[in-house]
């Protein structure tokens, strides 16, 4: 019995039903009590309402676990970058304790600093990622990723200069996280499935924040009423910029050699019966997938572990970035390089927008904090799209790449951050105008 035949008789319903559940949870808005948003966003509100003040203490417990985690596992010793971020996690814990207890320096309790970080970012992220992990199981665990990956193979090589299998990485990043995408990329590169250039292209072009992170950004910027259009536009911006990036230095000049310890495994090219091959790939995943409860538990557990590592960094790096932005001209100065472009495009408040674009290099949520509440929907949309499409940021993504064997240097990632911000702004602005006019 072939894989596709066994799928038809044994488990095809799981592909359709479970994938539909995942798609509904992430992408279908509906109205409850006058609030129109997706299921995940509704659930965050329900959990916050049910826990009340207990939410703050639950999140603080997660931050505590995240601060201890690198030292318990020994990960802090694996690289200088991990050591620095382990120390920043400890700083984030102390910031969290002060904010929850109400004891600390006065500047920390300025509404746009500590309370904003904790109440508007840390708490929603802390609830959203584990909840998102539950529904992520339905998107990635029952063949949908593999099915889509095979279907888009004909586009990947000519458009992105990567094998068809890299489509799975792209989907993993957008519906999962950059960390999941990097894990897949590094594993395939070490196994001989990607060249150094291909692995670098995938990391620099696809490994952006996930749909759950995008929900947090959209919530912060009051964009949930246009969530579907925002998500689609951001995907378009991110991938169009990648099309350009793979054709210019530094990406275009990275070696095309395979991992030195790997046996090269170039991808077989499928030239016929693509739909059947896609269904067969989905069938293989269905055949190998454990019971649904186990898939859900594994993804929820991974979501908890991920959020443990993220929350302390948001508080520490995020607070440092906001303090620098509030009390020093550093990001205003850096942002001057973007100011002429923003003026040329006639983006509202180009000085504020340029600072928001530049501060994204420190932490991907910070651009949203600077323009949150601004009356211009076009400005909020541009910043929301560019902050996702920029890919690289120091609070998590850059250290995560450095922890893999993907051959990207810090200076290359900073240069590509600049390239992506400029190109993303050019693509995002007309899309923002279109969305705002609907």
LOTOR-193228 format. One record per residue (C-alpha): x, y, z; residue in one letter; residue number from 1. Coordinates in pm, whole numbers, plus 50000, padded with zeros to 5 digits. Layout:
BEGIN
c1 / c2 / c3 / aa / i
X / Y / Z / A / NUM
...
***
This chain:
BEGIN
c1 / c2 / c3 / aa / i
50000 / 50000 / 50000 / X / 1
50144 / 50338 / 49903 / X / 2
50178 / 50630 / 50139 / X / 3
49908 / 50825 / 49962 / X / 4
49673 / 50526 / 49964 / X / 5
49726 / 50461 / 50335 / X / 6
49664 / 50828 / 50402 / X / 7
49335 / 50806 / 50214 / X / 8
49215 / 50510 / 50416 / X / 9
49372 / 50576 / 50755 / X / 10
49402 / 50945 / 50829 / X / 11
49307 / 51190 / 50556 / X / 12
49043 / 51345 / 50782 / X / 13
49316 / 51454 / 51026 / X / 14
49491 / 51656 / 50754 / X / 15
49174 / 51846 / 50670 / X / 16
49017 / 51880 / 51015 / X / 17
49327 / 51962 / 51218 / X / 18
49471 / 52195 / 50953 / X / 19
49135 / 52375 / 50939 / X / 20
49143 / 52420 / 51318 / X / 21
49489 / 52576 / 51297 / X / 22
49392 / 52804 / 51010 / X / 23
49080 / 52916 / 51195 / X / 24
49271 / 52989 / 51517 / X / 25
49534 / 53202 / 51345 / X / 26
49361 / 53366 / 51052 / X / 27
48980 / 53390 / 51088 / X / 28
48854 / 53690 / 51288 / X / 29
48513 / 53685 / 51454 / X / 30
48324 / 53908 / 51696 / X / 31
48266 / 53837 / 52064 / X / 32
48127 / 54105 / 52298 / X / 33
48184 / 54371 / 52035 / X / 34
48549 / 54276 / 51981 / X / 35
48644 / 54152 / 51633 / X / 36
48968 / 53954 / 51630 / X / 37
49110 / 53602 / 51586 / X / 38
49055 / 53318 / 51832 / X / 39
49404 / 53345 / 51986 / X / 40
49356 / 53711 / 52066 / X / 41
49013 / 53641 / 52217 / X / 42
49169 / 53368 / 52433 / X / 43
49436 / 53603 / 52569 / X / 44
49160 / 53838 / 52683 / X / 45
48961 / 53554 / 52837 / X / 46
49264 / 53422 / 53030 / X / 47
49357 / 53771 / 53152 / X / 48
48999 / 53826 / 53267 / X / 49
48982 / 53490 / 53444 / X / 50
49315 / 53531 / 53627 / X / 51
49281 / 53900 / 53708 / X / 52
49578 / 54027 / 53909 / X / 53
49707 / 53671 / 53922 / X / 54
49820 / 53717 / 53561 / X / 55
50101 / 53947 / 53670 / X / 56
50235 / 53689 / 53916 / X / 57
50203 / 53403 / 53668 / X / 58
50408 / 53599 / 53416 / X / 59
50664 / 53687 / 53685 / X / 60
50699 / 53315 / 53762 / X / 61
50769 / 53249 / 53392 / X / 62
51030 / 53527 / 53392 / X / 63
51194 / 53371 / 53699 / X / 64
51208 / 53035 / 53524 / X / 65
51356 / 53202 / 53215 / X / 66
51626 / 53375 / 53418 / X / 67
51727 / 53051 / 53587 / X / 68
51702 / 52832 / 53274 / X / 69
52037 / 52920 / 53107 / X / 70
52227 / 52852 / 53429 / X / 71
52049 / 52524 / 53506 / X / 72
52105 / 52392 / 53153 / X / 73
52456 / 52536 / 53122 / X / 74
52362 / 52715 / 52799 / X / 75
52512 / 53039 / 52931 / X / 76
52860 / 52888 / 52886 / X / 77
52811 / 52791 / 52520 / X / 78
52909 / 53130 / 52375 / X / 79
52987 / 53489 / 52479 / X / 80
52654 / 53602 / 52332 / X / 81
52461 / 53351 / 52542 / X / 82
52654 / 53463 / 52850 / X / 83
52559 / 53825 / 52789 / X / 84
52193 / 53740 / 52735 / X / 85
52186 / 53516 / 53043 / X / 86
52295 / 53818 / 53247 / X / 87
52036 / 54033 / 53073 / X / 88
51773 / 53775 / 53169 / X / 89
51870 / 53824 / 53534 / X / 90
51834 / 54199 / 53488 / X / 91
51491 / 54137 / 53335 / X / 92
51390 / 53935 / 53641 / X / 93
51483 / 54222 / 53875 / X / 94
51290 / 54466 / 53656 / X / 95
50988 / 54237 / 53666 / X / 96
51003 / 54203 / 54045 / X / 97
51016 / 54581 / 54084 / X / 98
50723 / 54637 / 53849 / X / 99
50502 / 54376 / 54015 / X / 100
50593 / 54481 / 54370 / X / 101
50572 / 54854 / 54296 / X / 102
50913 / 54911 / 54453 / X / 103
51186 / 55072 / 54248 / X / 104
51319 / 55392 / 54093 / X / 105
51056 / 55644 / 53985 / X / 106
51160 / 55647 / 53618 / X / 107
51080 / 55274 / 53591 / X / 108
50713 / 55345 / 53657 / X / 109
50674 / 55608 / 53387 / X / 110
50368 / 55490 / 53187 / X / 111
50564 / 55459 / 52863 / X / 112
50846 / 55258 / 53020 / X / 113
50802 / 54977 / 53274 / X / 114
50421 / 54956 / 53286 / X / 115
50400 / 54965 / 52908 / X / 116
50655 / 54686 / 52868 / X / 117
50499 / 54464 / 53132 / X / 118
50128 / 54521 / 53070 / X / 119
50122 / 54575 / 52693 / X / 120
50401 / 54345 / 52578 / X / 121
50522 / 54098 / 52839 / X / 122
50181 / 53981 / 52960 / X / 123
50026 / 53939 / 52611 / X / 124
50340 / 53763 / 52482 / X / 125
50355 / 53545 / 52792 / X / 126
50000 / 53423 / 52733 / X / 127
49992 / 53427 / 52355 / X / 128
50293 / 53209 / 52274 / X / 129
50193 / 52906 / 52487 / X / 130
49833 / 52936 / 52365 / X / 131
49962 / 52980 / 52012 / X / 132
50175 / 52670 / 52058 / X / 133
49861 / 52465 / 52117 / X / 134
49709 / 52568 / 51786 / X / 135
50043 / 52570 / 51609 / X / 136
50031 / 52191 / 51656 / X / 137
49738 / 52176 / 51414 / X / 138
49924 / 52378 / 51150 / X / 139
50259 / 52199 / 51160 / X / 140
50186 / 51852 / 51294 / X / 141
49953 / 51694 / 51041 / X / 142
50099 / 51749 / 50695 / X / 143
49993 / 52100 / 50596 / X / 144
50350 / 52235 / 50597 / X / 145
50481 / 51951 / 50384 / X / 146
50188 / 51974 / 50144 / X / 147
50243 / 52345 / 50085 / X / 148
50621 / 52297 / 50064 / X / 149
50603 / 52056 / 49772 / X / 150
50350 / 52269 / 49585 / X / 151
50572 / 52578 / 49592 / X / 152
50894 / 52401 / 49492 / X / 153
50890 / 52535 / 49131 / X / 154
50908 / 52891 / 49267 / X / 155
51178 / 52857 / 49531 / X / 156
51489 / 52802 / 49316 / X / 157
51430 / 53071 / 49049 / X / 158
51286 / 53325 / 49292 / X / 159
51482 / 53274 / 49616 / X / 160
51776 / 53062 / 49491 / X / 161
51698 / 52793 / 49748 / X / 162
51572 / 52432 / 49723 / X / 163
51201 / 52360 / 49735 / X / 164
51236 / 52210 / 50082 / X / 165
51322 / 52560 / 50210 / X / 166
50954 / 52649 / 50173 / X / 167
50898 / 52443 / 50488 / X / 168
51146 / 52666 / 50671 / X / 169
50963 / 52976 / 50553 / X / 170
50628 / 52842 / 50670 / X / 171
50781 / 52720 / 50998 / X / 172
50904 / 53070 / 51073 / X / 173
50583 / 53249 / 50983 / X / 174
50346 / 53015 / 51164 / X / 175
50592 / 52902 / 51433 / X / 176
50892 / 53118 / 51512 / X / 177
51234 / 53220 / 51390 / X / 178
51381 / 52978 / 51643 / X / 179
51189 / 52687 / 51491 / X / 180
51290 / 52798 / 51142 / X / 181
51655 / 52829 / 51243 / X / 182
51643 / 52487 / 51407 / X / 183
51517 / 52330 / 51083 / X / 184
51766 / 52525 / 50871 / X / 185
52067 / 52440 / 51086 / X / 186
51968 / 52072 / 51097 / X / 187
51932 / 52050 / 50719 / X / 188
52258 / 52243 / 50661 / X / 189
52451 / 52014 / 50894 / X / 190
52295 / 51716 / 50717 / X / 191
52411 / 51832 / 50373 / X / 192
52072 / 51947 / 50247 / X / 193
52169 / 52313 / 50209 / X / 194
52483 / 52490 / 50098 / X / 195
52627 / 52767 / 50316 / X / 196
52465 / 53027 / 50090 / X / 197
52127 / 52853 / 50091 / X / 198
52126 / 52822 / 50470 / X / 199
52221 / 53189 / 50502 / X / 200
51949 / 53297 / 50258 / X / 201
51685 / 53104 / 50452 / X / 202
51799 / 53247 / 50786 / X / 203
51819 / 53603 / 50653 / X / 204
51507 / 53588 / 50439 / X / 205
51251 / 53370 / 50610 / X / 206
51338 / 53341 / 50980 / X / 207
51132 / 53629 / 51105 / X / 208
50894 / 53642 / 51399 / X / 209
50587 / 53421 / 51399 / X / 210
50220 / 53485 / 51346 / X / 211
50175 / 53490 / 51723 / X / 212
50434 / 53767 / 51757 / X / 213
50263 / 53954 / 51477 / X / 214
49939 / 53938 / 51675 / X / 215
50118 / 54109 / 51965 / X / 216
50245 / 54383 / 51733 / X / 217
49901 / 54423 / 51577 / X / 218
49739 / 54443 / 51920 / X / 219
49987 / 54703 / 52039 / X / 220
49925 / 54918 / 51732 / X / 221
49545 / 54871 / 51724 / X / 222
49560 / 54687 / 51392 / X / 223
49355 / 54380 / 51483 / X / 224
49053 / 54511 / 51286 / X / 225
49271 / 54475 / 50971 / X / 226
49466 / 54172 / 51095 / X / 227
49413 / 53959 / 50783 / X / 228
49528 / 54231 / 50546 / X / 229
49819 / 54324 / 50773 / X / 230
49939 / 53963 / 50790 / X / 231
49913 / 53911 / 50414 / X / 232
50086 / 54242 / 50338 / X / 233
50369 / 54166 / 50582 / X / 234
50426 / 53828 / 50418 / X / 235
50443 / 53998 / 50078 / X / 236
50687 / 54262 / 50205 / X / 237
50913 / 54009 / 50375 / X / 238
50938 / 53775 / 50078 / X / 239
50970 / 54048 / 49811 / X / 240
51259 / 54203 / 50003 / X / 241
51422 / 53860 / 50025 / X / 242
51399 / 53828 / 49646 / X / 243
51619 / 54138 / 49617 / X / 244
51847 / 54054 / 49909 / X / 245
51962 / 53720 / 49764 / X / 246
52095 / 53902 / 49458 / X / 247
52313 / 54161 / 49633 / X / 248
52608 / 54144 / 49876 / X / 249
52662 / 54019 / 50138 / X / 250
52423 / 53729 / 50073 / X / 251
52518 / 53692 / 49708 / X / 252
52886 / 53644 / 49798 / X / 253
52850 / 53371 / 50059 / X / 254
53015 / 53040 / 49969 / X / 255
52808 / 52775 / 49791 / X / 256
52998 / 52492 / 49959 / X / 257
52827 / 52237 / 50183 / X / 258
52892 / 52187 / 50554 / X / 259
53247 / 52050 / 50588 / X / 260
53132 / 51747 / 50786 / X / 261
52824 / 51666 / 50577 / X / 262
52756 / 51440 / 50279 / X / 263
52596 / 51671 / 50016 / X / 264
52228 / 51587 / 49951 / X / 265
52104 / 51802 / 49663 / X / 266
51726 / 51803 / 49643 / X / 267
51555 / 51584 / 49385 / X / 268
51358 / 51791 / 49137 / X / 269
50991 / 51697 / 49096 / X / 270
50877 / 51759 / 48739 / X / 271
50541 / 51584 / 48723 / X / 272
50243 / 51479 / 48937 / X / 273
50321 / 51758 / 49184 / X / 274
49985 / 51744 / 49358 / X / 275
50023 / 51371 / 49412 / X / 276
50376 / 51421 / 49545 / X / 277
50250 / 51693 / 49782 / X / 278
49975 / 51466 / 49910 / X / 279
50227 / 51184 / 49955 / X / 280
50453 / 51415 / 50160 / X / 281
50158 / 51513 / 50375 / X / 282
50071 / 51145 / 50409 / X / 283
50419 / 51059 / 50535 / X / 284
50381 / 51320 / 50809 / X / 285
50036 / 51187 / 50899 / X / 286
50165 / 50832 / 50918 / X / 287
50450 / 50938 / 51149 / X / 288
50252 / 51182 / 51363 / X / 289
50176 / 51078 / 51723 / X / 290
49828 / 51114 / 51878 / X / 291
49689 / 51466 / 51867 / X / 292
49713 / 51515 / 52245 / X / 293
50086 / 51445 / 52232 / X / 294
50143 / 51686 / 51942 / X / 295
49948 / 51955 / 52127 / X / 296
50139 / 51892 / 52450 / X / 297
50479 / 51902 / 52275 / X / 298
50398 / 52231 / 52105 / X / 299
50255 / 52381 / 52425 / X / 300
50568 / 52274 / 52615 / X / 301
50792 / 52422 / 52347 / X / 302
50588 / 52742 / 52364 / X / 303
50640 / 52766 / 52738 / X / 304
51014 / 52707 / 52705 / X / 305
51034 / 52967 / 52430 / X / 306
50841 / 53229 / 52623 / X / 307
51062 / 53168 / 52927 / X / 308
51362 / 53270 / 52718 / X / 309
51190 / 53567 / 52554 / X / 310
51016 / 53750 / 52840 / X / 311
51325 / 53841 / 53048 / X / 312
51491 / 53977 / 52733 / X / 313
51192 / 54194 / 52649 / X / 314
51208 / 54348 / 52995 / X / 315
51587 / 54401 / 53001 / X / 316
51678 / 54481 / 52641 / X / 317
51341 / 54646 / 52587 / X / 318
51384 / 54871 / 52890 / X / 319
51742 / 54960 / 52793 / X / 320
51625 / 55045 / 52443 / X / 321
51335 / 55256 / 52569 / X / 322
51560 / 55437 / 52816 / X / 323
51809 / 55514 / 52538 / X / 324
51525 / 55626 / 52312 / X / 325
51364 / 55839 / 52587 / X / 326
51666 / 56002 / 52746 / X / 327
51934 / 56005 / 52473 / X / 328
51947 / 56101 / 52105 / X / 329
52119 / 55774 / 52000 / X / 330
51835 / 55626 / 51796 / X / 331
51735 / 55965 / 51662 / X / 332
52089 / 55998 / 51527 / X / 333
52090 / 55646 / 51381 / X / 334
51745 / 55706 / 51238 / X / 335
51870 / 56006 / 51039 / X / 336
51992 / 55766 / 50772 / X / 337
51628 / 55672 / 50704 / X / 338
51488 / 56026 / 50728 / X / 339
51543 / 56129 / 50361 / X / 340
51363 / 55816 / 50239 / X / 341
51069 / 55877 / 50471 / X / 342
51041 / 56239 / 50363 / X / 343
51056 / 56134 / 49999 / X / 344
50774 / 55886 / 50055 / X / 345
50577 / 56144 / 50258 / X / 346
50531 / 55904 / 50549 / X / 347
50363 / 56086 / 50842 / X / 348
50602 / 56219 / 51109 / X / 349
50927 / 56111 / 50940 / X / 350
51139 / 56197 / 51246 / X / 351
50936 / 55968 / 51473 / X / 352
50919 / 55702 / 51202 / X / 353
51295 / 55711 / 51143 / X / 354
51361 / 55664 / 51514 / X / 355
51113 / 55375 / 51526 / X / 356
51286 / 55205 / 51233 / X / 357
51630 / 55239 / 51390 / X / 358
51530 / 55118 / 51737 / X / 359
51412 / 54788 / 51588 / X / 360
51774 / 54675 / 51571 / X / 361
51776 / 54650 / 51952 / X / 362
51441 / 54475 / 51999 / X / 363
51170 / 54396 / 51748 / X / 364
50885 / 54519 / 51971 / X / 365
51033 / 54862 / 52037 / X / 366
50922 / 55024 / 51708 / X / 367
50563 / 54947 / 51805 / X / 368
50611 / 55113 / 52144 / X / 369
50718 / 55441 / 51983 / X / 370
50422 / 55477 / 51746 / X / 371
50152 / 55307 / 51957 / X / 372
49844 / 55526 / 51980 / X / 373
49945 / 55748 / 51687 / X / 374
49647 / 55869 / 51487 / X / 375
49800 / 55779 / 51150 / X / 376
49705 / 55423 / 51054 / X / 377
49947 / 55442 / 50761 / X / 378
50239 / 55513 / 50997 / X / 379
50137 / 55231 / 51230 / X / 380
50100 / 54988 / 50939 / X / 381
50439 / 55075 / 50790 / X / 382
50617 / 55032 / 51123 / X / 383
50428 / 54709 / 51195 / X / 384
50524 / 54559 / 50859 / X / 385
50887 / 54675 / 50857 / X / 386
50953 / 54563 / 51214 / X / 387
50865 / 54206 / 51109 / X / 388
51037 / 54217 / 50770 / X / 389
51363 / 54351 / 50918 / X / 390
51430 / 53993 / 51051 / X / 391
51744 / 54077 / 51253 / X / 392
51743 / 54220 / 51607 / X / 393
51989 / 54194 / 51893 / X / 394
51757 / 54082 / 52172 / X / 395
51705 / 53735 / 52024 / X / 396
51747 / 53673 / 51650 / X / 397
52114 / 53762 / 51608 / X / 398
52230 / 53557 / 51911 / X / 399
52009 / 53271 / 51790 / X / 400
52187 / 53268 / 51452 / X / 401
52524 / 53286 / 51624 / X / 402
52433 / 52974 / 51821 / X / 403
52389 / 52774 / 51498 / X / 404
52647 / 52669 / 51240 / X / 405
52494 / 52892 / 50974 / X / 406
52792 / 53097 / 50850 / X / 407
52662 / 53451 / 50908 / X / 408
52877 / 53710 / 51086 / X / 409
52737 / 53988 / 51308 / X / 410
52849 / 54264 / 51067 / X / 411
52672 / 54086 / 50782 / X / 412
52351 / 54062 / 50982 / X / 413
52364 / 54431 / 51079 / X / 414
52422 / 54527 / 50715 / X / 415
52133 / 54307 / 50603 / X / 416
51914 / 54462 / 50874 / X / 417
51977 / 54802 / 50717 / X / 418
51912 / 54670 / 50367 / X / 419
51589 / 54504 / 50477 / X / 420
51461 / 54816 / 50658 / X / 421
51515 / 55037 / 50352 / X / 422
51367 / 54790 / 50104 / X / 423
51080 / 54695 / 50335 / X / 424
50982 / 55059 / 50381 / X / 425
50968 / 55107 / 50004 / X / 426
50739 / 54806 / 49962 / X / 427
50532 / 54854 / 50278 / X / 428
50429 / 55216 / 50221 / X / 429
50202 / 55164 / 49916 / X / 430
50051 / 54855 / 50083 / X / 431
49981 / 55058 / 50396 / X / 432
49806 / 55324 / 50190 / X / 433
49596 / 55054 / 50025 / X / 434
49495 / 54893 / 50355 / X / 435
49417 / 55227 / 50519 / X / 436
49190 / 55321 / 50228 / X / 437
48979 / 55005 / 50254 / X / 438
***
